[in-house]
Amino acid sequence: MNQIIYKEECFAIQGAVFEVYREVGCGFLEAVYQECLERELKQRGIPFVAKPVLRLSYKGESLQQAYQPDLICYDSIILELKAVKSLGSEHVAQLMNYQKAAEKKLGLLINFGSYPKVTVERYVL
């Protein structure tokens, strides 16, 4: 039997995402949606860290380069925000790389730029 991981947490996150979109709509830059979503998550009591630094390594040695996903919610779910007409494979690859680097099983790819509605896609490693 397949169970959806973090079902309740995702439901709560999606509620916040839909509220942001209902309030501001389409056409803003990603940074605007980021700030609005952070405020909405805080209002709803959803724990998150914005722009956490994920250290990378190569063959056991630390790299100077680091990843910074947009949000990690519930210390378990990576959120990557976009404001583009349509999502591409490069956006999915970016999210999955964040998931690998952070060792998080679930990622949500959220696109505020897809008129007439926001989209939320789940990716499980």
N, C-alpha and C positions, 0 to 999 in steps of 0.2 A: 504494500500500500504506500503510495507516494504522499508524503505530507509536505505541505508548504511551510518552509522554515520562516520564522519570524513573522507569521501571519498578522498577529495583532499589532506588532510594531510597525509593519508596513502600512497597515490600515490607518494608523495614527499619522504616519508621515504623509501618506497620500492625502489625508484630510487637510493637513497644513498646506501642502502643495496646491491643492484645488482652491483653497481659500485665498492664497496669494494670487493665483491666476484670476479668480473672480474679482478681486479688488483692483488689480493693476492691468490685467489683460495682456495682449500681445504687443511686441514692438520695442521693448526696453532692452538694454544691454544686460548681459549675464550678471554683472556686478549689482545691478538694481535688484534682480530676483534673489541673488544671494543674500543681500541685506534684509530684504522683506521676509524671506524664508527663515532666516535666523531669528527675527523678531517674532514670527508666528510660532516657531518651534518653542521659543522661550515662553510665550504666552500659554502654550498648551502643556508646558511641563515636560516636553520631550528632551531628554538629555542629548547634547551634541557637542562636538568640538569642530570649530571652523578652521579650515586651512591647516590641518595638522601636518607637520613635517615627517615624512616617511624616509628614513635612511635606507640607502641601497648599498649592496655589496656585490663584489665580483670575486669569485673563487675565494670566499672567506675574508676578503679585504674590503674595508669601508670605502665607498666612493664619495667624492665631494658633491656629486649630483644627488638631488633628493626629489621625491615626488611630493606634491601637495594636493590631495583631493579636496574638493570643495567642502565636504562635511563628512563626519562620521557620527552616526546617531546610535544611541544605545550601546556604544562601544562595540558594535557588531555589524553595522550596515554602512557601506560607503555610498555617498550620494554624489553624483557628478552632474552638475547643472550645465545646460546648454540653452542658447537662444538662437537657434538656427532654423532655416526653413525645413530641412530634413536631416535626420541623423545618418551618418555613414559608418562604414566598418572601422574607420579610424577612431571614432568616438567610443565604439564598443571595445576596441583594443586598449584604448587609454583607460577605461574603467577597469577592465580585467587586469591590466598591469598594476593599477592601484590596489586591487583586491589581493593580488599575489604579494605585493610589497608589504601590505598591512596584515597579511594573513587573515583576511576576512572572507567568509564564504559567500556572502550576499552583497550585491551592488545594485543600486537603482540609478538608471540613466534617465534624467528628467529633462525634457525639452520644452521650454516655455515659448519657443518661436514657431511652433507648428500650429498655425491658425487653422481652424477655429477653436482648437482646444489644446491644453497642455497634455503631453504624453509622459507616461512613466513605464519604463521597461525594466524587468527584473532579470538579473544575470547571476546564476549560481555557479561557482567554481566546483 
